[in-house]
Amino acid sequence: MKKIAVIGAILENPHDLQTEFNQLVSDFQGIVKGRMGIPLEEHGVAVISLTVVGEIDEINSLTGKLGALSGATVKAAVSSKIIEN
């Protein structure tokens, strides 16, 4: 049972986190459908939005792993709509 979700992340000191963050997103490339990043260098943060389509366990796994990064605040919004295949 697949769902559509948006994972939002705010990275403090993004230069320190970008390698780990990008590797995790790459590890889940099968469910990531889109990515938008906005660097707010004047505030020392980056805001990243990921659009994903996958099993709820996959979405939760990616969200949890990203949220475990020190300096990252991550939340997911999951649609109630079930996606067929």
C-alpha positions as a Markdown table, in Angstrom:
| # | Residue | x | y | z |
|---|---|---|---|---|
| 1 | Met | 0.0 | 0.0 | 0.0 |
| 2 | Lys | 1.8 | 3.1 | -1.2 |
| 3 | Lys | 1.2 | 6.7 | -0.2 |
| 4 | Ile | 2.3 | 10.1 | -1.3 |
| 5 | Ala | 4.2 | 12.2 | 1.2 |
| 6 | Val | 6.2 | 15.4 | 1.6 |
| 7 | Ile | 9.2 | 15.3 | 3.8 |
| 8 | Gly | 10.3 | 18.7 | 5.0 |
| 9 | Ala | 13.8 | 19.3 | 6.5 |
| 10 | Ile | 15.5 | 22.3 | 8.0 |
| 11 | Leu | 19.3 | 21.8 | 8.2 |
| 12 | Glu | 21.3 | 24.0 | 10.6 |
| 13 | Asn | 24.9 | 24.4 | 9.3 |
| 14 | Pro | 24.0 | 22.6 | 6.1 |
| 15 | His | 27.6 | 22.4 | 4.9 |
| 16 | Asp | 28.3 | 20.0 | 7.7 |
| 17 | Leu | 25.3 | 17.8 | 7.0 |
| 18 | Gln | 25.0 | 17.8 | 3.2 |
| 19 | Thr | 27.1 | 14.7 | 2.5 |
| 20 | Glu | 25.2 | 12.5 | 5.0 |
| 21 | Phe | 21.8 | 14.0 | 4.0 |
| 22 | Asn | 22.5 | 13.5 | 0.3 |
| 23 | Gln | 23.7 | 9.9 | 0.9 |
| 24 | Leu | 20.5 | 9.0 | 2.8 |
| 25 | Val | 18.3 | 10.5 | 0.0 |
| 26 | Ser | 20.3 | 8.6 | -2.5 |
| 27 | Asp | 19.8 | 5.4 | -0.5 |
| 28 | Phe | 16.0 | 5.9 | -1.0 |
| 29 | Gln | 16.1 | 7.1 | -4.6 |
| 30 | Gly | 13.5 | 4.5 | -5.5 |
| 31 | Ile | 10.8 | 6.4 | -3.6 |
| 32 | Val | 12.0 | 10.0 | -4.1 |
| 33 | Lys | 10.1 | 11.7 | -6.9 |
| 34 | Gly | 11.2 | 15.3 | -6.5 |
| 35 | Arg | 13.5 | 17.5 | -4.4 |
| 36 | Met | 13.6 | 21.2 | -3.8 |
| 37 | Gly | 16.2 | 23.0 | -1.7 |
| 38 | Ile | 16.4 | 26.6 | -0.7 |
| 39 | Pro | 19.7 | 27.8 | 0.9 |
| 40 | Leu | 19.1 | 30.5 | 3.4 |
| 41 | Glu | 22.8 | 31.3 | 3.9 |
| 42 | Glu | 22.1 | 34.6 | 5.7 |
| 43 | His | 20.4 | 32.5 | 8.4 |
| 44 | Gly | 22.9 | 29.6 | 8.3 |
| 45 | Val | 20.2 | 27.1 | 7.3 |
| 46 | Ala | 18.9 | 25.2 | 4.3 |
| 47 | Val | 15.2 | 24.2 | 3.7 |
| 48 | Ile | 14.7 | 21.0 | 1.7 |
| 49 | Ser | 11.4 | 19.4 | 0.6 |
| 50 | Leu | 11.2 | 15.9 | -0.7 |
| 51 | Thr | 8.2 | 14.5 | -2.5 |
| 52 | Val | 8.1 | 10.7 | -2.1 |
| 53 | Val | 5.8 | 7.8 | -3.1 |
| 54 | Gly | 6.3 | 4.6 | -1.3 |
| 55 | Glu | 5.2 | 2.2 | 1.4 |
| 56 | Ile | 4.6 | 3.9 | 4.8 |
| 57 | Asp | 7.5 | 1.9 | 6.3 |
| 58 | Glu | 9.9 | 3.3 | 3.7 |
| 59 | Ile | 8.6 | 6.9 | 4.2 |
| 60 | Asn | 9.0 | 6.5 | 8.0 |
| 61 | Ser | 12.4 | 5.0 | 7.6 |
| 62 | Leu | 13.7 | 7.8 | 5.5 |
| 63 | Thr | 12.1 | 10.5 | 7.7 |
| 64 | Gly | 13.6 | 8.9 | 10.8 |
| 65 | Lys | 17.1 | 8.5 | 9.4 |
| 66 | Leu | 17.1 | 12.1 | 8.2 |
| 67 | Gly | 15.8 | 13.3 | 11.5 |
| 68 | Ala | 18.5 | 11.5 | 13.4 |
| 69 | Leu | 21.1 | 13.7 | 11.8 |
| 70 | Ser | 22.5 | 16.2 | 14.3 |
| 71 | Gly | 21.3 | 19.7 | 13.3 |
| 72 | Ala | 18.3 | 18.4 | 11.2 |
| 73 | Thr | 14.7 | 19.0 | 11.9 |
| 74 | Val | 12.5 | 16.7 | 9.8 |
| 75 | Lys | 8.8 | 16.2 | 9.5 |
| 76 | Ala | 6.6 | 14.3 | 7.1 |
| 77 | Ala | 3.1 | 14.9 | 5.9 |
| 78 | Val | 1.5 | 11.8 | 4.4 |
| 79 | Ser | -1.6 | 11.7 | 2.2 |
| 80 | Ser | -4.5 | 9.5 | 3.1 |
| 81 | Lys | -4.8 | 8.5 | -0.5 |
| 82 | Ile | -3.7 | 5.0 | -1.4 |
| 83 | Ile | -1.6 | 4.7 | -4.6 |
| 84 | Glu | -2.1 | 1.7 | -6.8 |
| 85 | Asn | 1.3 | 0.4 | -8.1 |
